[in-house]
Amino acid sequence: MEKAVLHRPFFVVNPKSYLYGEELRKLAKKTDELAGRYGFECLFTAQLIDLPWVIENCPNLIPCAQAMESLKPGRGMGHILPEALAAAGVKATFLNHAENPLTVGELAKCIVRARELGILTCVCADSVEEAAAIAELHPDIMTCELNSLIGTGQIAGEDYIRQSTAAVKNVSPETFVLQAAGISTGQDVYDAIYYGGDATGGTSGIVAADDPFAVLEEMFAALDRVRTDIAAE
């Protein structure tokens, strides 16, 4: 499978287990509309059972699994087979999220397996030091997010964003850096990119909002604005 191509800045919508079924589909269609309107690449995660619908109905989204494992076809009851994801049209996967951490050995094997199949890897790290260490595995995307800020509506400061981005780029210049955790407003999106991130995205800041569609509109508009401002500098 040919790997999806990303350009800075891009966006991630990650509903985790907050949404499924019809509500998930509504959010996916809105995100697909915005990604097409603004011309941004956008990863969209979903429960495995919902990903085929996203793949079939949302051509502007990069369908993303919320996890993957390193097993190969054969024995492995109840595990997530990389070949099955690729065959279904899944283009990316999160790995090592704070809510589903991996051992270093399993993480390394998962990145290799994803690379074999053309699946983008979006690997999560907490501290600047952890981000630098994981960058040695050369993931496609490093998600730098302080675990303490996940779901709080408060984003990391400029120092963390700049330092963690630099830590990854110094080790693996080709790895994109996604600055996340606590993203809940258009200004958060703008700041995450302006301070050096290649991408940003949200979960509870979107799905738990009074009007998730309005928040998404605000976030995509901010992403468009920061893209323009950076290009003008």
LUMDREN-893098 format. One line per 8 residues: number of its first residue (from 1); for each residue x, y, z of C-alpha. Coordinates in nm, 2 decimals, padded with zeros to 4 digits. Layout:
REM residues N
NUM = X/Y/Z; ... .
This chain:
REM residues 233
1 = 00.00/00.00/00.00; 00.13/00.34/-00.09; 00.18/00.56/00.22; -00.03/00.87/00.26; 00.16/01.20/00.20; 00.15/01.47/00.46; 00.22/01.84/00.44; 00.27/02.09/00.72 .
9 = 00.03/02.19/00.88; -00.21/01.90/00.92; -00.48/01.80/01.17; -00.60/01.50/01.37; -00.95/01.44/01.50; -00.93/01.15/01.75; -01.28/01.06/01.90; -01.12/00.78/02.11 .
17 = -01.41/00.59/02.26; -01.63/00.89/02.31; -01.82/00.84/01.98; -01.92/00.54/01.77; -02.19/00.45/01.52; -02.41/00.73/01.40; -02.26/01.01/01.61; -01.91/00.91/01.49 .
25 = -02.03/00.92/01.13; -02.17/01.27/01.17; -01.84/01.40/01.30; -01.65/01.22/01.03; -01.86/01.38/00.76; -01.82/01.72/00.90; -01.44/01.68/00.93; -01.43/01.55/00.58 .
33 = -01.61/01.85/00.45; -01.37/02.09/00.63; -01.06/01.90/00.52; -01.18/01.93/00.16; -01.28/02.30/00.19; -00.95/02.41/00.34; -00.72/02.16/00.16; -00.56/02.01/00.47 .
41 = -00.46/01.65/00.53; -00.66/01.52/00.83; -00.62/01.20/01.02; -00.94/01.07/01.16; -00.95/00.79/01.42; -01.24/00.56/01.50; -01.33/00.24/01.66; -01.22/-00.05/01.43 .
49 = -01.58/-00.14/01.36; -01.65/00.22/01.23; -01.33/00.26/01.02; -01.47/00.09/00.71; -01.76/00.34/00.69; -01.51/00.63/00.73; -01.30/00.48/00.45; -01.59/00.44/00.22 .
57 = -01.76/00.77/00.28; -01.49/01.03/00.37; -01.25/01.07/00.08; -01.07/01.37/00.23; -00.98/01.20/00.55; -00.68/00.97/00.63; -00.84/00.68/00.82; -00.65/00.61/01.13 .
65 = -00.66/00.31/01.37; -00.63/00.40/01.74; -00.39/00.11/01.79; -00.21/-00.17/01.61; 00.00/-00.47/01.71; 00.31/-00.64/01.56; 00.17/-00.99/01.51; 00.17/-01.16/01.17 .
73 = -00.11/-01.36/01.01; -00.17/-01.68/01.21; -00.23/-01.72/01.58; -00.33/-01.41/01.77; -00.69/-01.43/01.89; -00.82/-01.09/01.98; -00.53/-00.89/01.86; -00.51/-00.62/01.59 .
81 = -00.35/-00.76/01.27; -00.16/-00.49/01.06; -00.24/-00.67/00.74; -00.61/-00.66/00.81; -00.59/-00.28/00.87; -00.40/-00.23/00.55; -00.64/-00.45/00.35; -00.93/-00.25/00.48 .
89 = -00.78/00.08/00.36; -00.65/00.21/00.70; -00.37/00.45/00.62; -00.24/00.54/00.97; -00.23/00.42/01.33; -00.16/00.57/01.67; 00.09/00.39/01.89; 00.19/00.42/02.25 .
97 = -00.09/00.66/02.36; -00.10/00.74/02.73; -00.42/00.54/02.75; -00.27/00.24/02.57; 00.11/00.24/02.63; 00.35/-00.01/02.47; 00.68/-00.16/02.57; 00.98/-00.03/02.38 .
105 = 01.03/-00.36/02.22; 00.67/-00.39/02.10; 00.67/-00.02/01.98; 00.98/-00.08/01.77; 00.83/-00.39/01.61; 00.50/-00.21/01.54; 00.68/00.07/01.36; 00.86/-00.18/01.15 .
113 = 00.54/-00.37/01.06; 00.36/-00.05/00.98; 00.65/00.06/00.75; 00.63/-00.28/00.57; 00.26/-00.22/00.49; 00.27/00.15/00.41; 00.08/00.26/00.73; 00.17/00.59/00.88 .
121 = 00.28/00.57/01.25; 00.17/00.84/01.49; 00.37/00.76/01.81; 00.29/00.94/02.14; 00.55/01.07/02.39; 00.52/01.26/02.72; 00.84/01.44/02.81; 01.10/01.60/02.59 .
129 = 01.34/01.32/02.68; 01.09/01.05/02.59; 01.02/01.22/02.26; 01.39/01.23/02.18; 01.43/00.86/02.27; 01.14/00.75/02.06; 01.25/00.96/01.77; 01.54/00.71/01.73 .
137 = 01.28/00.47/01.59; 01.19/00.72/01.31; 00.81/00.72/01.33; 00.63/00.92/01.06; 00.46/01.14/01.33; 00.56/01.20/01.69; 00.28/01.32/01.91; 00.43/01.53/02.18 .
145 = 00.17/01.57/02.46; 00.21/01.61/02.83; 00.00/01.33/02.98; -00.09/01.56/03.26; -00.27/01.79/03.02; -00.48/01.53/02.83; -00.84/01.62/02.85; -00.78/01.93/03.06 .
153 = -00.85/02.20/02.80; -00.51/02.35/02.88; -00.23/02.32/02.63; 00.15/02.31/02.69; 00.34/02.64/02.69; 00.56/02.77/02.42; 00.88/02.63/02.58; 00.76/02.27/02.58 .
161 = 00.63/02.30/02.22; 00.96/02.44/02.09; 01.18/02.21/02.30; 01.00/01.89/02.23; 00.97/01.97/01.85; 01.35/02.04/01.84; 01.43/01.73/02.04; 01.25/01.51/01.77 .
169 = 01.38/01.70/01.47; 01.74/01.68/01.60; 01.72/01.30/01.60; 01.48/01.24/01.31; 01.44/01.55/01.08; 01.19/01.37/00.86; 00.95/01.30/01.14; 00.65/01.53/01.17 .
177 = 00.57/01.66/01.51; 00.21/01.67/01.63; 00.16/01.90/01.93; -00.15/01.79/02.12; -00.31/01.76/02.47; -00.57/02.01/02.59; -00.64/02.15/02.24; -00.99/02.30/02.27 .
185 = -01.00/02.64/02.08; -00.89/02.79/01.75; -00.62/02.99/01.94; -00.48/02.66/02.08; -00.45/02.53/01.73; -00.28/02.85/01.61; -00.03/02.85/01.89; 00.06/02.48/01.86 .
193 = 00.16/02.54/01.49; 00.30/02.89/01.53; 00.54/02.77/01.81; 00.68/02.50/01.58; 00.45/02.20/01.56; 00.38/02.04/01.22; 00.03/01.94/01.32; -00.22/01.95/01.61 .
201 = -00.56/01.80/01.68; -00.82/01.73/01.95; -01.04/01.48/02.13; -01.25/01.60/02.42; -01.20/01.97/02.32; -01.41/01.88/02.02; -01.64/01.59/02.11; -01.73/01.72/02.46 .
209 = -01.80/02.08/02.34; -02.15/02.22/02.34; -02.13/02.25/01.96; -01.86/02.02/01.82; -01.91/02.13/01.47; -01.86/02.50/01.56; -01.54/02.41/01.74; -01.42/02.21/01.44 .
217 = -01.50/02.51/01.21; -01.30/02.74/01.45; -01.00/02.50/01.46; -00.98/02.46/01.08; -01.01/02.84/01.03; -00.73/02.89/01.28; -00.51/02.63/01.10; -00.57/02.81/00.77 .
225 = -00.49/03.14/00.94; -00.16/03.02/01.08; -00.06/02.86/00.76; -00.10/03.20/00.59; 00.08/03.39/00.86; 00.38/03.15/00.86; 00.40/03.16/00.48; 00.41/03.55/00.50 .
233 = 00.70/03.57/00.74 .
